[in-house]
Amino acid sequence: MMITRTERNEEIQKKIIKEENRETRKKIVLTSLKIIMAIILLSVTFYLYTSYVSSKIIMVKEERIINEKIPSNFNGLKIIQLSDIHYGSTIFIKDIKKIINIVNQRTPDLVVFTGDLINKDYKLTSKERENIIKELKKIKTTVGKYAIMGEEDSNEFNTIMNQSDFTILNNSYDLIYKDNNTPILLIGINTNKNNLDINSAYDYFNQPTHNSNIYTITLLHQPDTVDKILEEYPTDLFLAGHSHNGQVNLPYIGGVFQKNGAKKYINEFYQLESSKLYISSGIGTTGNGFRLFCRPSINFFRLSSN
């Protein structure tokens, strides 16, 4: 049976369409694979960056604190603030060693820790406890080492800090001396819900011999407590933690993840009339376990009277 020219053309046309469809499907498959690979690559890159680069590489934030109330003998005093280590989250003993090296390289006069040493969901071994104490003991200062508790700290915190030569301020204060008899006041507040006692912490101002113009530094974990403090007591410098500065910090938006006790004050600095509030971004992580545009940090302050 003879195939007519029309039939032959139709057959050729069908083959052409079939081939075009095959090429179209191939392009769709290849494009889909490229998109999937790009998504996988971006996801892996995002995970590695937020979990290891952004959460592991510690930066040092340096600030000069100027206040005429600071005694001249404290000019140049170096204070390092550590906070929210959350050991067992993204931080382990090798990271602690790096932190101690960073601290000691700056030869601080005073080191303060503002809460949350061990991650609440992490079971610390006795060997890890020994190693943490061993490393924290290596911190060298000319004036002293002080610590306050965070909401995740327990009796384990007291054991580790006491054996690491830290003085724990639990709603209490200490007078800090350097070179002569003019001190500054260091106050530590336990901001845990059932333990907050501002009056006991500021009991210095109830003493008959108190100096009402003394330069005052207050350590607290949850920064939202500052408003309640300032209703009753003067404070020149607050050093807080807890908020992690949102842990994910987006341009023009600021910290994303807010925690109870750090709803109002979440970012790294606030000027509250004559008081300064610095909030550490912390060193470890909580919750999702990653950071974005909010690297772990150590705060480094230098005091000056002018």
C-alpha positions in Angstrom: 0.0 0.0 0.0 1.4 3.3 -1.1 1.9 6.1 1.5 0.7 9.4 0.3 2.8 12.5 0.6 0.3 13.9 3.1 0.5 10.9 5.3 4.3 10.9 5.1 4.4 14.6 6.1 2.1 13.9 9.0 4.3 11.1 10.1 7.4 13.3 9.9 5.5 16.0 11.8 4.6 13.6 14.5 8.2 12.5 14.9 9.3 16.2 15.1 6.7 16.9 17.7 7.7 13.8 19.6 11.3 14.8 19.5 10.5 18.3 20.6 8.5 17.0 23.5 11.4 14.7 24.5 13.8 17.7 24.4 11.3 19.8 26.4 10.9 17.1 29.0 14.7 16.7 29.2 15.1 20.5 29.7 12.4 20.5 32.4 14.1 17.6 34.2 17.6 19.2 33.9 16.2 22.6 35.1 14.4 20.9 38.0 17.6 19.0 39.0 19.6 22.3 38.9 17.0 24.0 41.1 17.0 21.0 43.5 20.8 21.0 43.6 20.9 24.8 44.2 18.4 24.5 47.0 20.4 21.6 48.6 23.7 23.6 48.2 22.1 26.7 49.7 20.6 24.7 52.5 23.9 23.0 53.3 25.8 26.3 53.1 23.2 28.0 55.3 23.4 25.1 57.9 27.2 25.1 57.9 27.4 28.9 58.2 24.8 29.3 60.9 25.9 26.2 62.9 29.7 26.4 62.6 30.9 29.8 61.2 28.3 32.2 62.7 27.9 30.2 65.9 31.6 29.3 66.5 33.8 32.2 65.5 33.9 34.5 68.6 34.3 38.2 68.2 35.4 40.7 70.8 33.3 43.9 71.2 35.3 46.6 72.7 33.8 49.7 74.3 35.2 52.7 76.3 33.0 53.6 79.2 33.4 57.3 80.2 31.9 58.7 83.3 33.1 61.5 85.6 32.1 59.4 88.6 34.8 56.8 87.9 37.7 57.4 90.3 41.0 58.4 88.6 42.7 55.3 89.9 40.3 53.2 87.8 41.2 55.0 84.5 42.1 52.3 82.0 40.5 49.4 84.1 39.8 46.5 81.8 36.6 44.5 82.3 35.7 41.4 80.3 32.1 40.2 80.3 31.4 36.5 79.5 27.8 35.3 79.2 25.5 32.5 78.1 28.1 29.9 77.4 25.5 27.2 77.4 28.1 24.4 77.5 26.8 21.4 75.6 25.0 23.4 72.9 27.5 24.6 70.4 30.3 25.0 73.0 32.5 22.3 74.3 35.8 22.1 76.1 38.0 23.0 73.1 35.9 26.1 72.7 36.3 26.9 76.4 40.0 26.8 75.9 39.8 29.2 73.0 37.7 31.6 75.1 40.2 31.5 78.0 43.0 32.3 75.6 41.1 35.3 74.2 40.4 36.6 77.7 44.0 36.2 79.0 45.5 37.8 75.9 43.7 41.0 76.9 45.1 40.9 80.5 41.8 42.0 82.1 41.6 43.5 85.6 38.1 42.3 86.2 36.2 39.4 84.6 32.4 39.0 85.1 30.1 36.2 84.0 26.4 37.0 83.6 24.7 33.6 83.7 23.8 30.4 81.9 26.9 28.3 82.1 25.6 24.8 81.2 22.9 24.2 78.7 19.7 23.1 80.5 19.3 19.9 78.4 22.9 18.8 78.7 24.1 16.2 81.1 27.6 17.1 82.2 30.0 14.3 83.0 32.4 14.5 86.0 35.3 14.7 83.6 33.8 17.6 81.7 33.2 19.3 85.0 36.8 18.9 86.0 38.0 20.2 82.7 35.7 23.3 82.8 37.0 24.1 86.3 40.6 23.6 85.2 40.1 26.0 82.3 38.2 28.7 84.2 40.8 28.7 86.9 43.3 29.8 84.2 41.6 33.2 83.8 44.0 35.8 85.3 42.9 39.1 86.6 44.4 41.9 88.8 41.1 42.7 90.7 38.9 39.6 90.7 36.4 37.3 89.0 32.7 37.5 89.7 29.6 35.7 88.5 25.8 35.7 88.7 23.3 32.9 88.0 21.1 32.6 84.9 17.7 30.9 84.8 19.4 27.7 83.5 22.0 27.6 86.3 21.7 25.1 89.2 23.9 23.9 92.0 26.3 22.7 89.4 27.0 26.3 88.6 27.8 27.1 92.2 30.2 24.2 92.4 32.0 25.0 89.2 32.3 28.8 89.8 33.4 28.5 93.4 36.1 26.0 92.5 37.2 28.2 89.6 37.9 31.1 92.0 34.8 33.2 91.0 32.9 35.2 93.6 29.2 34.6 93.1 27.1 37.6 93.7 23.6 36.4 94.6 21.5 39.6 95.3 24.7 41.0 96.9 27.5 43.4 96.3 31.2 43.9 96.7 33.4 47.0 96.8 36.1 46.9 94.2 39.4 48.6 95.1 42.4 49.4 92.9 45.5 51.2 94.1 43.9 53.4 96.7 40.9 53.7 99.1 38.4 54.9 96.5 36.3 52.0 95.3 33.6 51.3 92.8 30.5 49.3 93.6 29.8 45.9 91.9 26.3 44.5 92.4 25.0 41.1 91.3 21.3 40.4 91.0 19.7 37.0 90.7 16.9 37.7 88.2 15.4 34.2 88.5 11.7 34.6 89.2 11.5 33.3 92.8 14.9 34.7 93.9 14.9 38.3 92.7 15.7 40.6 95.7 16.7 44.0 94.5 16.8 45.6 98.0 19.3 43.0 99.3 21.5 43.5 96.2 21.5 47.3 96.7 21.9 47.1 100.5 25.1 49.2 100.2 22.9 52.3 99.8 21.2 51.5 103.1 24.5 51.6 105.0 25.1 54.7 107.1 28.6 55.2 105.6 27.6 54.7 101.9 28.8 57.1 99.2 25.7 58.1 97.2 27.9 59.2 94.3 29.8 55.9 94.0 30.3 54.5 90.5 28.0 51.5 90.3 28.1 48.5 88.0 25.3 46.0 88.2 25.4 42.4 86.8 22.1 40.8 85.9 21.0 38.1 83.6 17.6 39.1 82.3 17.8 42.7 81.0 14.1 43.6 81.4 14.7 43.9 85.1 16.6 47.2 84.7 13.4 49.3 84.7 12.4 48.0 88.1 15.8 48.6 89.4 16.0 52.2 88.2 12.7 53.0 89.9 14.5 52.6 93.2 18.3 52.7 92.8 20.8 54.7 90.8 23.0 52.6 88.5 25.7 53.8 86.1 26.4 50.6 84.1 24.3 47.5 83.6 25.9 44.3 82.1 23.3 41.7 81.1 22.9 38.5 79.0 20.0 36.2 78.3 18.7 37.8 75.1 21.6 36.6 72.8 20.7 39.8 70.9 18.0 37.7 69.3 20.4 35.0 68.0 19.2 35.8 64.5 19.6 39.5 63.9 18.1 40.9 60.6 18.9 44.3 59.1 16.4 47.0 60.0 14.5 44.4 62.1 17.0 43.5 64.9 16.8 40.4 67.0 14.3 37.9 65.9 14.0 35.4 68.8 12.8 37.0 72.0 12.8 35.4 75.4 10.9 36.1 78.6 13.0 38.6 80.5 14.4 40.1 77.3 11.3 41.2 75.5 11.9 45.0 75.8 15.7 45.0 75.9 17.2 42.6 73.4 19.9 44.4 71.4 23.4 45.0 72.4 23.2 48.6 73.8 20.7 51.0 75.3 21.1 54.5 76.9 18.7 54.8 79.7 18.9 58.4 80.8 22.2 58.4 82.8 22.5 54.6 82.8 24.1 52.5 80.1 22.9 48.9 79.4 25.1 46.5 77.5 23.6 43.1 76.6 26.0 40.3 75.6 25.1 38.3 72.5 26.4 35.3 74.5 28.8 32.6 73.4 26.6 29.5 73.1 23.1 29.0 71.7 19.7 27.9 72.7 16.6 26.6 71.0 17.3 26.2 67.3 21.1 26.0 67.9 22.2 28.4 65.2 23.0 32.1 64.8 22.6 34.4 61.8 24.2 37.9 61.6 24.7 37.7 65.4 28.0 36.1 66.2 29.0 34.9 69.6 30.9 37.5 71.4 33.0 38.6 74.4 32.4 42.2 75.7 35.6 44.1 76.6 35.2 47.4 78.4 37.7 50.1 79.4 36.8 52.6 82.1 37.7 56.2 82.0 36.7 59.3 84.0 37.2 61.6 81.0 
